[in-house]
């Protein structure tokens, strides 16, 4: 079996959630003995798409008689791979809905999102494929951990907290800002993305936000730098105030980084109180916990979360993915 998995980025450094999702799918194909290609000119058995911007390419493959699969809602913090928008409520974009209904199979990360997709007007067959992670990519070797320190000129003893998301999530940012103020002895790094046609959105945001000195905004960075950041962090913040998030928390589980979440993230099946993360009703409460965690005086869910990451391994993911591919050929 040969599968076409496209996902182009403007630059080689654009390794945000959509790009990392593509790497995971390729890894799952490899362990399941499935060949993958990224050239649209090659003859394939299945085409697997990750972004609404590839809708025209999906239509081309359909005209060629190739069954098409779309992964939706896995990388919603990445504007290019996002199928959702927030107006008066969370909803699928018009372009995204059209693409999902042109596919032969839609994959979503949870049962809750399967129900949401059906209620939103997706009539294509929908299956749940839980997010996966390649554990060995997050092994904390000394060489890998130093990548982040060198890139950002961070002292080895400096403790950091990592968060990811969209620079358009004002609610999430305001919550992070309040949590940061409660932890003056910690450095916070937010890795976020803007739309590809909004070159100056990132810089406009930085100028207008009025951030604390210990909060650092970063645009998209290369994958090895981000993984190194997780290895240097004591915690990962899941905001989830706009869209569901699966890739970020799963990677934090795999890197043995404590996950903390705002109350708005309740409902995400990956985030279970006391098992994979801790929820906080207010940013100030989260800030107090992070200070205690930094001092070694707080409980942790790192070990149990790592078990979850191991259960979402590529072997299981690849086996199920192969079965799903075969069901539409």
N, C-alpha and C positions, 0 to 999 in steps of 0.2 A: 504494500500500500504506500502511495506517495501523497503527501499533503502540502498544499500551498498555504503558507502562513505569512502574509504581508504585514508590515508595520514600519513605514518609513518615518524618519525624523529629519528635521532641517539640518541638524549638525550631529556629528558623532558623539558630542557631549550630552545630547538630549536623552539621557537615560532615566526618565521618570517612570511612573507606574505602568503605562502602556508598554513601554520597552521592556520592563522587567517581567510583565505578564507574558510577553512574546518569548522571552528566554525560558520561562518556566514551561510553556507549552512545547517548545522545542526539546527541552530536557525530558519531558514526559514522553514525547514521541520516540526519542532515542532509547529510553529504557524499555519501551513497548515494541521495539524493532519496527518502527514506522519511519519511513524516509520523509524528510521535509525539504522544501525548497522555498526560496523567496523571489523567484523570477516568475512573472505572469506568463512567460512564453513557454514554459515547460508543461508537458502533459501530466495531469495529476488526477487522482481519484476523488479527492475532497479538497475544498478550499475553506480555510478557517480565518474569519475576519474579526478584528478587535476594535475598530473605530468607525463611527458613522461617516467619516470623510472617505471611506473606501466603498461607499454604496455603489458608485458607478462601476467599480471593478467587480463587485459582487454580481451586478447585472450582466456584465460581460461573461463571467464564468457560468452563470445560469444559462445564457444563450448558447454556450459551448456544451451544455448538458452536464456540467460538473455540479454535484450536490454541494450546497453551501451551509456552513455553520457560522454562527456569530456568538462570541462571548460578550455578554452584557453585564454591566454593573460591577465588574471586578476592579476597575481602575478609575473610579469616579472622581478622585482628586486630580486626575490628569485631564485638563480641558480637551485635549485632542482625542482621548479615548472615552470621554464621558457621553453617556446616553441620557443623562438626566439634567433637568433644570429646575430652579426654584422660582416660582412667580408668587402666586398666592398660596401654592402648595407644591410639594415635590411631584414632578411629572416627567414623562418621557418627552424628549424634544420631537418635533414634527419629523425632522430628518431621521432621527433614531428610530422612531416608530415605523416609518416607511421601510427602513432597512430590515428591521426585525421581522416584518411581515413578508418580506421578499425572500427570507432565508428558508432553508429546509429544516433547520434545527437551531434553537436558541439555548445557550447554556447560561445559567445564572448561579451565583454562589450560595444561595440559601432558599429554603422553602418559602420564607416570607417574601422574598423578591420574586419568586415564581408566581405567587398569588397576586402581588402588586402588578406584575407584567400583564397577567390575564385581565385584571380589572382595568388596566390602562388601555386595553384594546389590542393586545398581541394575540393573534389567533394561530400563529405558527406553533408547532410542537415545542414545548419547553421542558428541559431537564435540568436538575440540580447537579452541578459538578463543584464540589467544595474546593476552595482555593488550596493550592499546594505550595510547597517551598522545598528548595534543595538545601538541606541542612548543612552539607559540607562547605557551602559557599560562605557560611557564617562562622566557621571555626576561628576562634580568636587567637590567631598566631601573632607573635610579636611584630613581625614584618608588616602584616596587614593593618594592625592597630596603629602603627606609626604613620600610615599614609595620611590620615586625617590630621594628625598633629603637625606634620610637615606642611601640608597644604594650607592650613589656616593659622599656622604659627602658634599652636596651642601647647602649653606646657604639659608634660606627661602627667603631672599630678593634678591638673585642672579637671574638675568634675563637670560634666555637661548633661543637658537634657535635650532630646531630639523630638521635633514634631514635624509633620508633613501636612500638606493640603494645598488648597487653592488660594491665591491672593485676592480672590473675590469674596471670600467667606468672612465678612465683617464680624458676624456674631462670634465665630470661633476665635478670631483674633482678639477681640475684646476680652474674652475669657482667658486666653493665654496671657495677655498683658497683665491682668490682675494677679494671675498665679505667679508670674515672673516677679512682680513687685514684692511678693511675700518670701522670695528666696534670693536675697541679694548676693549670697555666697556661691550661687550656681550660675553657669552660663547656659543660655538656651539658644539652640540653633533651629530655625524654622526653614525647611527645604520645601519651597513651593513652586508652582508653575503658573504661567499666564498663557493666554491664547497666542498661537503662533503669529497671528496678524496684529497683535497688540505689543509691539516691540518695547514701548516705553511704559507699559502698565506697571511693571515691577518697580521702576524708578519713581513713578508718580506715587505709588503706594508707600514707599520708604519715606519720601519727603513729607507725606501728609499724615502718617500714623502717629508720630510722637512716641516712639518706643523707648523703653528703659535701656540703660547702657548695657545691661547684661543680656539683652535679647538681640540676636543677630539674624537678619534676614538673608537668605541665600536663594539664588535662582537654581535652576537645574544643574546638577553636577554629575560627573561620571559615576558609574555604578560602583566601582571599587572605592571611591571616596565616600559615598553614602554608606556602604557597608562598614567601612572603617569608622565612620561617625557613630553608628550603632554600637560597635565594639567598645567605643570610648565613653558611652553614655550610661548613666545610672537608671534612666527612665525614658520611655517613649510616651508622648501624649496623644491620645486618640480623641479628636474633637467631635467629628461626625455630626456637626450642627447643620450641615447642608445635605450631605449625601452619604450613603453607606460606604464603609471602608473595609477592605479585606486584606489587601496586599501589605499595607503598613504594619498592622498588628501582627500578622503572621511572620513577617520578617523579624519583628522585635522578639517574638517568641523564640525563633530559631537562633537569634544572637544572644539569648539569655539576658534580655533587657526588660526591666520591670515596665509593664504597661499600666498607665493610669488613664482614666477616661472621665469626661464630663457627663453629667446626667443625660445630656442629649444623645449620647451614644447607646443608651439602653435599647435593646431590641436587636442589636447586632449579635448574631448567634456565636461569633467568635469570642465575644467579650462576656465572660461569666464572672460575677462578683465572687472574689475569694478563691477562684480557680485559675483564671487566666489574667485577671486584672482587678483593680479597685476602682469603684465609681465614687465621684464626689459631687455633691449637690451645688457647691459653690467653688469658684476658683481659689478663694482664700483657704478653704479646707484642703484643696489639692496642694497648695503651696506649703502648708504646714506639714503635710505628709512627705513631700519631696525633701524638705529640710531635715525631717527625722530620718528619712532613707539615707540621705547623705551622711548623717552622723552615725549610721549603723544601728538606729534605735527603732526601726519600723519593720513590720512583717512584710513578707514578699511572696509573690506567686510565681517567681521565676522558674522553679523546678517543675511545678505542675503545668505551666504554660509550655515549657520545653517538651513535655510529654505530648501535648496537643500538636505541636509542630512536627514531632516525629511521626505521629499518626497520620499526618497529612503529607506523607512522603511522595516522591515522584513515581515510585513503583505502583502504588495503589492508584494514583492519579492517571498514570499512563495506561494501566489496564482498563480502567473505566472509560477513558477517552477513546481507546481502540474499539471497545464495544459500541460506543455511541457512533463513531465513524462508520462502522460496519452496518449499523442499523439503517443508514440512509443511502448506502451504495446500491 
